[in-house]
Each structure stands twice: as structure tokens, then as C-alpha cells.
Amino acid sequence: METFYYEVVSIDGDYANLKRTDIESDELKLVARALLPPEIQEGSRLKYELLSYQMI
């Protein structure tokens, strides 16, 4: 299973915009906050592995 690293760029209501940090990319990924750890803030770093997000 692959592992991806993200940074929370912005939070808009029930959604957060994530930017990949393990590769060069300007694309943002819109993710429902229900799928993310509840303590996230803008600037938080996340690891996506085994279909779940974890704070790092």
C-alpha cells in the first residue's frame, strides 16, 4: 500500500484542501473533515496510509 504526505492548506466548513508534500504538485485535494483527524488546523501535516489520515 502506498503512503502519501499532505499539508492542510485551508479549511472551509466541512471540507479541507490538502496539498501533496511528497511530490511537486500544485493541485489541491478536497477532503471531507469527517475523514481527517479532528485536531487539524491550517498548516497541519498528514500521512495517508491504509485508507486513513494521521497527524505527523
CHARMM internal coordinates of N, CA and C (Angstrom, degrees):
IC EDIT
DIST 1 N 1 CA 1.4397
DIST 1 CA 1 C 1.5285
ANGL 1 N 1 CA 1 C 108.41
DIST 1 C 2 N 1.3010
ANGL 1 CA 1 C 2 N 116.20
DIHE 1 N 1 CA 1 C 2 N 140.21
DIST 2 N 2 CA 1.4594
ANGL 1 C 2 N 2 CA 120.79
DIHE 1 CA 1 C 2 N 2 CA -178.15
DIST 2 CA 2 C 1.5258
ANGL 2 N 2 CA 2 C 111.66
DIHE 1 C 2 N 2 CA 2 C -82.78
DIST 2 C 3 N 1.3131
ANGL 2 CA 2 C 3 N 114.97
DIHE 2 N 2 CA 2 C 3 N 156.98
DIST 3 N 3 CA 1.4646
ANGL 2 C 3 N 3 CA 122.19
DIHE 2 CA 2 C 3 N 3 CA 176.45
DIST 3 CA 3 C 1.5192
ANGL 3 N 3 CA 3 C 108.20
DIHE 2 C 3 N 3 CA 3 C -120.62
DIST 3 C 4 N 1.3397
ANGL 3 CA 3 C 4 N 116.32
DIHE 3 N 3 CA 3 C 4 N 134.42
DIST 4 N 4 CA 1.4549
ANGL 3 C 4 N 4 CA 122.65
DIHE 3 CA 3 C 4 N 4 CA 179.27
DIST 4 CA 4 C 1.5161
ANGL 4 N 4 CA 4 C 108.81
DIHE 3 C 4 N 4 CA 4 C -125.03
DIST 4 C 5 N 1.3330
ANGL 4 CA 4 C 5 N 116.63
DIHE 4 N 4 CA 4 C 5 N 148.48
DIST 5 N 5 CA 1.4576
ANGL 4 C 5 N 5 CA 122.11
DIHE 4 CA 4 C 5 N 5 CA 179.51
DIST 5 CA 5 C 1.5220
ANGL 5 N 5 CA 5 C 109.26
DIHE 4 C 5 N 5 CA 5 C -118.05
DIST 5 C 6 N 1.3350
ANGL 5 CA 5 C 6 N 115.57
DIHE 5 N 5 CA 5 C 6 N 137.41
DIST 6 N 6 CA 1.4582
ANGL 5 C 6 N 6 CA 122.17
DIHE 5 CA 5 C 6 N 6 CA -176.50
DIST 6 CA 6 C 1.5132
ANGL 6 N 6 CA 6 C 110.88
DIHE 5 C 6 N 6 CA 6 C -134.06
DIST 6 C 7 N 1.3316
ANGL 6 CA 6 C 7 N 114.80
DIHE 6 N 6 CA 6 C 7 N 159.36
DIST 7 N 7 CA 1.4575
ANGL 6 C 7 N 7 CA 122.40
DIHE 6 CA 6 C 7 N 7 CA 169.68
DIST 7 CA 7 C 1.5202
ANGL 7 N 7 CA 7 C 107.09
DIHE 6 C 7 N 7 CA 7 C -122.84
DIST 7 C 8 N 1.3284
ANGL 7 CA 7 C 8 N 117.13
DIHE 7 N 7 CA 7 C 8 N 138.28
DIST 8 N 8 CA 1.4604
ANGL 7 C 8 N 8 CA 121.51
DIHE 7 CA 7 C 8 N 8 CA 177.09
DIST 8 CA 8 C 1.5217
ANGL 8 N 8 CA 8 C 107.66
DIHE 7 C 8 N 8 CA 8 C -76.64
DIST 8 C 9 N 1.3236
ANGL 8 CA 8 C 9 N 116.22
DIHE 8 N 8 CA 8 C 9 N 114.57
DIST 9 N 9 CA 1.4684
ANGL 8 C 9 N 9 CA 121.65
DIHE 8 CA 8 C 9 N 9 CA -178.18
DIST 9 CA 9 C 1.5242
ANGL 9 N 9 CA 9 C 110.31
DIHE 8 C 9 N 9 CA 9 C -86.32
DIST 9 C 10 N 1.3279
ANGL 9 CA 9 C 10 N 116.53
DIHE 9 N 9 CA 9 C 10 N -43.41
DIST 10 N 10 CA 1.4620
ANGL 9 C 10 N 10 CA 120.23
DIHE 9 CA 9 C 10 N 10 CA 179.41
DIST 10 CA 10 C 1.5219
ANGL 10 N 10 CA 10 C 109.56
DIHE 9 C 10 N 10 CA 10 C -155.43
DIST 10 C 11 N 1.3292
ANGL 10 CA 10 C 11 N 113.85
DIHE 10 N 10 CA 10 C 11 N 157.53
DIST 11 N 11 CA 1.4609
ANGL 10 C 11 N 11 CA 121.06
DIHE 10 CA 10 C 11 N 11 CA 176.71
DIST 11 CA 11 C 1.5155
ANGL 11 N 11 CA 11 C 106.80
DIHE 10 C 11 N 11 CA 11 C -123.21
DIST 11 C 12 N 1.3362
ANGL 11 CA 11 C 12 N 115.55
DIHE 11 N 11 CA 11 C 12 N 128.38
DIST 12 N 12 CA 1.4591
ANGL 11 C 12 N 12 CA 121.29
DIHE 11 CA 11 C 12 N 12 CA -178.12
DIST 12 CA 12 C 1.5225
ANGL 12 N 12 CA 12 C 108.34
DIHE 11 C 12 N 12 CA 12 C -131.66
DIST 12 C 13 N 1.3140
ANGL 12 CA 12 C 13 N 116.16
DIHE 12 N 12 CA 12 C 13 N 92.84
DIST 13 N 13 CA 1.4636
ANGL 12 C 13 N 13 CA 120.44
DIHE 12 CA 12 C 13 N 13 CA 179.75
DIST 13 CA 13 C 1.5179
ANGL 13 N 13 CA 13 C 111.46
DIHE 12 C 13 N 13 CA 13 C 65.15
DIST 13 C 14 N 1.3202
ANGL 13 CA 13 C 14 N 116.02
DIHE 13 N 13 CA 13 C 14 N -119.60
DIST 14 N 14 CA 1.4621
ANGL 13 C 14 N 14 CA 121.58
DIHE 13 CA 13 C 14 N 14 CA -177.06
DIST 14 CA 14 C 1.5212
ANGL 14 N 14 CA 14 C 113.33
DIHE 13 C 14 N 14 CA 14 C -88.65
DIST 14 C 15 N 1.3197
ANGL 14 CA 14 C 15 N 117.29
DIHE 14 N 14 CA 14 C 15 N 8.82
DIST 15 N 15 CA 1.4654
ANGL 14 C 15 N 15 CA 121.08
DIHE 14 CA 14 C 15 N 15 CA -177.37
DIST 15 CA 15 C 1.5215
ANGL 15 N 15 CA 15 C 111.29
DIHE 14 C 15 N 15 CA 15 C -129.96
DIST 15 C 16 N 1.3154
ANGL 15 CA 15 C 16 N 115.79
DIHE 15 N 15 CA 15 C 16 N 155.73
DIST 16 N 16 CA 1.4654
ANGL 15 C 16 N 16 CA 121.81
DIHE 15 CA 15 C 16 N 16 CA 175.67
DIST 16 CA 16 C 1.5246
ANGL 16 N 16 CA 16 C 108.40
DIHE 15 C 16 N 16 CA 16 C -130.89
DIST 16 C 17 N 1.3161
ANGL 16 CA 16 C 17 N 116.39
DIHE 16 N 16 CA 16 C 17 N 143.52
DIST 17 N 17 CA 1.4589
ANGL 16 C 17 N 17 CA 122.63
DIHE 16 CA 16 C 17 N 17 CA 174.96
DIST 17 CA 17 C 1.5210
ANGL 17 N 17 CA 17 C 108.08
DIHE 16 C 17 N 17 CA 17 C -96.28
DIST 17 C 18 N 1.3233
ANGL 17 CA 17 C 18 N 116.31
DIHE 17 N 17 CA 17 C 18 N 123.27
DIST 18 N 18 CA 1.4555
ANGL 17 C 18 N 18 CA 122.16
DIHE 17 CA 17 C 18 N 18 CA -178.80
DIST 18 CA 18 C 1.5216
ANGL 18 N 18 CA 18 C 110.03
DIHE 17 C 18 N 18 CA 18 C -112.73
DIST 18 C 19 N 1.3297
ANGL 18 CA 18 C 19 N 115.75
DIHE 18 N 18 CA 18 C 19 N 143.17
DIST 19 N 19 CA 1.4650
ANGL 18 C 19 N 19 CA 122.30
DIHE 18 CA 18 C 19 N 19 CA 177.51
DIST 19 CA 19 C 1.5196
ANGL 19 N 19 CA 19 C 108.17
DIHE 18 C 19 N 19 CA 19 C -118.80
DIST 19 C 20 N 1.3363
ANGL 19 CA 19 C 20 N 116.63
DIHE 19 N 19 CA 19 C 20 N 131.14
DIST 20 N 20 CA 1.4722
ANGL 19 C 20 N 20 CA 120.87
DIHE 19 CA 19 C 20 N 20 CA 177.47
DIST 20 CA 20 C 1.5154
ANGL 20 N 20 CA 20 C 108.92
DIHE 19 C 20 N 20 CA 20 C -65.34
DIST 20 C 21 N 1.3342
ANGL 20 CA 20 C 21 N 115.79
DIHE 20 N 20 CA 20 C 21 N 137.11
DIST 21 N 21 CA 1.4560
ANGL 20 C 21 N 21 CA 120.45
DIHE 20 CA 20 C 21 N 21 CA 178.59
DIST 21 CA 21 C 1.5224
ANGL 21 N 21 CA 21 C 112.17
DIHE 20 C 21 N 21 CA 21 C -114.88
DIST 21 C 22 N 1.3361
ANGL 21 CA 21 C 22 N 117.14
DIHE 21 N 21 CA 21 C 22 N -9.04
DIST 22 N 22 CA 1.4642
ANGL 21 C 22 N 22 CA 119.38
DIHE 21 CA 21 C 22 N 22 CA -179.35
DIST 22 CA 22 C 1.5231
ANGL 22 N 22 CA 22 C 112.43
DIHE 21 C 22 N 22 CA 22 C -88.50
DIST 22 C 23 N 1.3340
ANGL 22 CA 22 C 23 N 117.27
DIHE 22 N 22 CA 22 C 23 N -8.51
DIST 23 N 23 CA 1.4661
ANGL 22 C 23 N 23 CA 122.41
DIHE 22 CA 22 C 23 N 23 CA 175.51
DIST 23 CA 23 C 1.5271
ANGL 23 N 23 CA 23 C 108.01
DIHE 22 C 23 N 23 CA 23 C -139.51
DIST 23 C 24 N 1.3175
ANGL 23 CA 23 C 24 N 116.88
DIHE 23 N 23 CA 23 C 24 N 163.91
DIST 24 N 24 CA 1.4617
ANGL 23 C 24 N 24 CA 121.68
DIHE 23 CA 23 C 24 N 24 CA 174.39
DIST 24 CA 24 C 1.5213
ANGL 24 N 24 CA 24 C 108.21
DIHE 23 C 24 N 24 CA 24 C -77.51
DIST 24 C 25 N 1.3170
ANGL 24 CA 24 C 25 N 116.54
DIHE 24 N 24 CA 24 C 25 N 115.00
DIST 25 N 25 CA 1.4563
ANGL 24 C 25 N 25 CA 120.85
DIHE 24 CA 24 C 25 N 25 CA 179.27
DIST 25 CA 25 C 1.5178
ANGL 25 N 25 CA 25 C 109.05
DIHE 24 C 25 N 25 CA 25 C -158.00
DIST 25 C 26 N 1.3270
ANGL 25 CA 25 C 26 N 116.45
DIHE 25 N 25 CA 25 C 26 N 138.54
DIST 26 N 26 CA 1.4579
ANGL 25 C 26 N 26 CA 121.67
DIHE 25 CA 25 C 26 N 26 CA 175.91
DIST 26 CA 26 C 1.5251
ANGL 26 N 26 CA 26 C 111.20
DIHE 25 C 26 N 26 CA 26 C -100.64
DIST 26 C 27 N 1.3337
ANGL 26 CA 26 C 27 N 117.11
DIHE 26 N 26 CA 26 C 27 N -2.62
DIST 27 N 27 CA 1.4545
ANGL 26 C 27 N 27 CA 121.04
DIHE 26 CA 26 C 27 N 27 CA -178.43
DIST 27 CA 27 C 1.5230
ANGL 27 N 27 CA 27 C 110.51
DIHE 26 C 27 N 27 CA 27 C -76.08
DIST 27 C 28 N 1.3281
ANGL 27 CA 27 C 28 N 114.84
DIHE 27 N 27 CA 27 C 28 N 143.67
DIST 28 N 28 CA 1.4565
ANGL 27 C 28 N 28 CA 121.17
DIHE 27 CA 27 C 28 N 28 CA 175.88
DIST 28 CA 28 C 1.5175
ANGL 28 N 28 CA 28 C 108.76
DIHE 27 C 28 N 28 CA 28 C -107.45
DIST 28 C 29 N 1.3247
ANGL 28 CA 28 C 29 N 115.28
DIHE 28 N 28 CA 28 C 29 N 147.56
DIST 29 N 29 CA 1.4572
ANGL 28 C 29 N 29 CA 121.97
DIHE 28 CA 28 C 29 N 29 CA 179.06
DIST 29 CA 29 C 1.5276
ANGL 29 N 29 CA 29 C 107.20
DIHE 28 C 29 N 29 CA 29 C -112.38
DIST 29 C 30 N 1.3157
ANGL 29 CA 29 C 30 N 117.47
DIHE 29 N 29 CA 29 C 30 N 123.83
DIST 30 N 30 CA 1.4533
ANGL 29 C 30 N 30 CA 122.96
DIHE 29 CA 29 C 30 N 30 CA 178.85
DIST 30 CA 30 C 1.5266
ANGL 30 N 30 CA 30 C 108.31
DIHE 29 C 30 N 30 CA 30 C -88.37
DIST 30 C 31 N 1.3415
ANGL 30 CA 30 C 31 N 116.49
DIHE 30 N 30 CA 30 C 31 N 121.42
DIST 31 N 31 CA 1.4605
ANGL 30 C 31 N 31 CA 121.76
DIHE 30 CA 30 C 31 N 31 CA -175.64
DIST 31 CA 31 C 1.5251
ANGL 31 N 31 CA 31 C 108.93
DIHE 30 C 31 N 31 CA 31 C -129.57
DIST 31 C 32 N 1.3231
ANGL 31 CA 31 C 32 N 116.52
DIHE 31 N 31 CA 31 C 32 N 136.73
DIST 32 N 32 CA 1.4607
ANGL 31 C 32 N 32 CA 121.24
DIHE 31 CA 31 C 32 N 32 CA 176.52
DIST 32 CA 32 C 1.5294
ANGL 32 N 32 CA 32 C 109.46
DIHE 31 C 32 N 32 CA 32 C -65.09
DIST 32 C 33 N 1.3198
ANGL 32 CA 32 C 33 N 116.52
DIHE 32 N 32 CA 32 C 33 N 134.99
DIST 33 N 33 CA 1.4753
ANGL 32 C 33 N 33 CA 120.37
DIHE 32 CA 32 C 33 N 33 CA -178.67
DIST 33 CA 33 C 1.5196
ANGL 33 N 33 CA 33 C 111.72
DIHE 32 C 33 N 33 CA 33 C -63.04
DIST 33 C 34 N 1.3181
ANGL 33 CA 33 C 34 N 118.60
DIHE 33 N 33 CA 33 C 34 N -23.27
DIST 34 N 34 CA 1.4605
ANGL 33 C 34 N 34 CA 121.18
DIHE 33 CA 33 C 34 N 34 CA 178.25
DIST 34 CA 34 C 1.5254
ANGL 34 N 34 CA 34 C 111.24
DIHE 33 C 34 N 34 CA 34 C -62.79
DIST 34 C 35 N 1.3287
ANGL 34 CA 34 C 35 N 117.81
DIHE 34 N 34 CA 34 C 35 N -22.33
DIST 35 N 35 CA 1.4645
ANGL 34 C 35 N 35 CA 122.26
DIHE 34 CA 34 C 35 N 35 CA 179.50
DIST 35 CA 35 C 1.5242
ANGL 35 N 35 CA 35 C 112.65
DIHE 34 C 35 N 35 CA 35 C -89.78
DIST 35 C 36 N 1.3337
ANGL 35 CA 35 C 36 N 116.60
DIHE 35 N 35 CA 35 C 36 N -7.33
DIST 36 N 36 CA 1.4629
ANGL 35 C 36 N 36 CA 121.73
DIHE 35 CA 35 C 36 N 36 CA -175.00
DIST 36 CA 36 C 1.5270
ANGL 36 N 36 CA 36 C 110.83
DIHE 35 C 36 N 36 CA 36 C -107.50
DIST 36 C 37 N 1.3304
ANGL 36 CA 36 C 37 N 117.44
DIHE 36 N 36 CA 36 C 37 N 158.66
DIST 37 N 37 CA 1.4681
ANGL 36 C 37 N 37 CA 119.44
DIHE 36 CA 36 C 37 N 37 CA 175.39
DIST 37 CA 37 C 1.5299
ANGL 37 N 37 CA 37 C 110.19
DIHE 36 C 37 N 37 CA 37 C -58.16
DIST 37 C 38 N 1.3312
ANGL 37 CA 37 C 38 N 118.19
DIHE 37 N 37 CA 37 C 38 N 139.98
DIST 38 N 38 CA 1.4775
ANGL 37 C 38 N 38 CA 120.47
DIHE 37 CA 37 C 38 N 38 CA -175.08
DIST 38 CA 38 C 1.5221
ANGL 38 N 38 CA 38 C 114.58
DIHE 37 C 38 N 38 CA 38 C -64.65
DIST 38 C 39 N 1.3299
ANGL 38 CA 38 C 39 N 118.46
DIHE 38 N 38 CA 38 C 39 N -21.30
DIST 39 N 39 CA 1.4654
ANGL 38 C 39 N 39 CA 121.04
DIHE 38 CA 38 C 39 N 39 CA -175.55
DIST 39 CA 39 C 1.5240
ANGL 39 N 39 CA 39 C 113.91
DIHE 38 C 39 N 39 CA 39 C -89.19
DIST 39 C 40 N 1.3363
ANGL 39 CA 39 C 40 N 118.92
DIHE 39 N 39 CA 39 C 40 N 9.18
DIST 40 N 40 CA 1.4653
ANGL 39 C 40 N 40 CA 119.52
DIHE 39 CA 39 C 40 N 40 CA -177.94
DIST 40 CA 40 C 1.5263
ANGL 40 N 40 CA 40 C 111.34
DIHE 39 C 40 N 40 CA 40 C -63.81
DIST 40 C 41 N 1.3309
ANGL 40 CA 40 C 41 N 114.55
DIHE 40 N 40 CA 40 C 41 N 151.08
DIST 41 N 41 CA 1.4645
ANGL 40 C 41 N 41 CA 123.93
DIHE 40 CA 40 C 41 N 41 CA 173.52
DIST 41 CA 41 C 1.5189
ANGL 41 N 41 CA 41 C 106.50
DIHE 40 C 41 N 41 CA 41 C -139.22
DIST 41 C 42 N 1.3204
ANGL 41 CA 41 C 42 N 116.65
DIHE 41 N 41 CA 41 C 42 N 169.03
DIST 42 N 42 CA 1.4591
ANGL 41 C 42 N 42 CA 119.35
DIHE 41 CA 41 C 42 N 42 CA 173.58
DIST 42 CA 42 C 1.5191
ANGL 42 N 42 CA 42 C 107.89
DIHE 41 C 42 N 42 CA 42 C -60.46
DIST 42 C 43 N 1.3180
ANGL 42 CA 42 C 43 N 116.82
DIHE 42 N 42 CA 42 C 43 N 131.82
DIST 43 N 43 CA 1.4534
ANGL 42 C 43 N 43 CA 121.84
DIHE 42 CA 42 C 43 N 43 CA -178.44
DIST 43 CA 43 C 1.5232
ANGL 43 N 43 CA 43 C 113.61
DIHE 42 C 43 N 43 CA 43 C 96.97
DIST 43 C 44 N 1.3321
ANGL 43 CA 43 C 44 N 117.42
DIHE 43 N 43 CA 43 C 44 N -11.59
DIST 44 N 44 CA 1.4709
ANGL 43 C 44 N 44 CA 120.20
DIHE 43 CA 43 C 44 N 44 CA 178.10
DIST 44 CA 44 C 1.5221
ANGL 44 N 44 CA 44 C 110.00
DIHE 43 C 44 N 44 CA 44 C -63.41
DIST 44 C 45 N 1.3231
ANGL 44 CA 44 C 45 N 115.84
DIHE 44 N 44 CA 44 C 45 N 147.02
DIST 45 N 45 CA 1.4583
ANGL 44 C 45 N 45 CA 121.41
DIHE 44 CA 44 C 45 N 45 CA 178.19
DIST 45 CA 45 C 1.5217
ANGL 45 N 45 CA 45 C 108.53
DIHE 44 C 45 N 45 CA 45 C -108.04
DIST 45 C 46 N 1.3322
ANGL 45 CA 45 C 46 N 114.25
DIHE 45 N 45 CA 45 C 46 N 136.54
DIST 46 N 46 CA 1.4554
ANGL 45 C 46 N 46 CA 120.73
DIHE 45 CA 45 C 46 N 46 CA -175.87
DIST 46 CA 46 C 1.5193
ANGL 46 N 46 CA 46 C 111.50
DIHE 45 C 46 N 46 CA 46 C -127.15
DIST 46 C 47 N 1.3192
ANGL 46 CA 46 C 47 N 114.96
DIHE 46 N 46 CA 46 C 47 N 152.36
DIST 47 N 47 CA 1.4629
ANGL 46 C 47 N 47 CA 121.86
DIHE 46 CA 46 C 47 N 47 CA 172.33
DIST 47 CA 47 C 1.5217
ANGL 47 N 47 CA 47 C 106.87
DIHE 46 C 47 N 47 CA 47 C -117.08
DIST 47 C 48 N 1.3303
ANGL 47 CA 47 C 48 N 116.38
DIHE 47 N 47 CA 47 C 48 N 130.52
DIST 48 N 48 CA 1.4617
ANGL 47 C 48 N 48 CA 121.85
DIHE 47 CA 47 C 48 N 48 CA 177.57
DIST 48 CA 48 C 1.5182
ANGL 48 N 48 CA 48 C 107.77
DIHE 47 C 48 N 48 CA 48 C -108.24
DIST 48 C 49 N 1.3197
ANGL 48 CA 48 C 49 N 115.65
DIHE 48 N 48 CA 48 C 49 N 117.14
DIST 49 N 49 CA 1.4512
ANGL 48 C 49 N 49 CA 121.25
DIHE 48 CA 48 C 49 N 49 CA -177.67
DIST 49 CA 49 C 1.5288
ANGL 49 N 49 CA 49 C 107.87
DIHE 48 C 49 N 49 CA 49 C -153.94
DIST 49 C 50 N 1.3193
ANGL 49 CA 49 C 50 N 116.15
DIHE 49 N 49 CA 49 C 50 N 141.18
DIST 50 N 50 CA 1.4646
ANGL 49 C 50 N 50 CA 121.77
DIHE 49 CA 49 C 50 N 50 CA 178.65
DIST 50 CA 50 C 1.5322
ANGL 50 N 50 CA 50 C 111.95
DIHE 49 C 50 N 50 CA 50 C 52.87
DIST 50 C 51 N 1.3305
ANGL 50 CA 50 C 51 N 115.71
DIHE 50 N 50 CA 50 C 51 N 43.47
DIST 51 N 51 CA 1.4675
ANGL 50 C 51 N 51 CA 124.21
DIHE 50 CA 50 C 51 N 51 CA 175.90
DIST 51 CA 51 C 1.5243
ANGL 51 N 51 CA 51 C 114.04
DIHE 50 C 51 N 51 CA 51 C 64.04
DIST 51 C 52 N 1.3329
ANGL 51 CA 51 C 52 N 118.46
DIHE 51 N 51 CA 51 C 52 N 24.61
DIST 52 N 52 CA 1.4599
ANGL 51 C 52 N 52 CA 120.18
DIHE 51 CA 51 C 52 N 52 CA 176.32
DIST 52 CA 52 C 1.5373
ANGL 52 N 52 CA 52 C 110.58
DIHE 51 C 52 N 52 CA 52 C -144.13
DIST 52 C 53 N 1.3292
ANGL 52 CA 52 C 53 N 114.24
DIHE 52 N 52 CA 52 C 53 N 155.86
DIST 53 N 53 CA 1.4633
ANGL 52 C 53 N 53 CA 122.16
DIHE 52 CA 52 C 53 N 53 CA 179.58
DIST 53 CA 53 C 1.5287
ANGL 53 N 53 CA 53 C 108.92
DIHE 52 C 53 N 53 CA 53 C -103.15
DIST 53 C 54 N 1.3395
ANGL 53 CA 53 C 54 N 116.37
DIHE 53 N 53 CA 53 C 54 N 138.00
DIST 54 N 54 CA 1.4662
ANGL 53 C 54 N 54 CA 121.43
DIHE 53 CA 53 C 54 N 54 CA 176.76
DIST 54 CA 54 C 1.5231
ANGL 54 N 54 CA 54 C 108.52
DIHE 53 C 54 N 54 CA 54 C -132.51
DIST 54 C 55 N 1.3260
ANGL 54 CA 54 C 55 N 115.79
DIHE 54 N 54 CA 54 C 55 N 146.25
DIST 55 N 55 CA 1.4664
ANGL 54 C 55 N 55 CA 120.88
DIHE 54 CA 54 C 55 N 55 CA 174.83
DIST 55 CA 55 C 1.5252
ANGL 55 N 55 CA 55 C 109.25
DIHE 54 C 55 N 55 CA 55 C -71.71
DIST 55 C 56 N 1.3305
ANGL 55 CA 55 C 56 N 116.09
DIHE 55 N 55 CA 55 C 56 N 143.13
DIST 56 N 56 CA 1.4700
ANGL 55 C 56 N 56 CA 119.57
DIHE 55 CA 55 C 56 N 56 CA 174.39
DIST 56 CA 56 C 1.5099
ANGL 56 N 56 CA 56 C 109.11
DIHE 55 C 56 N 56 CA 56 C -125.98
END
COOR INIT
IC SEED 1 N 1 CA 1 C
IC BUILD
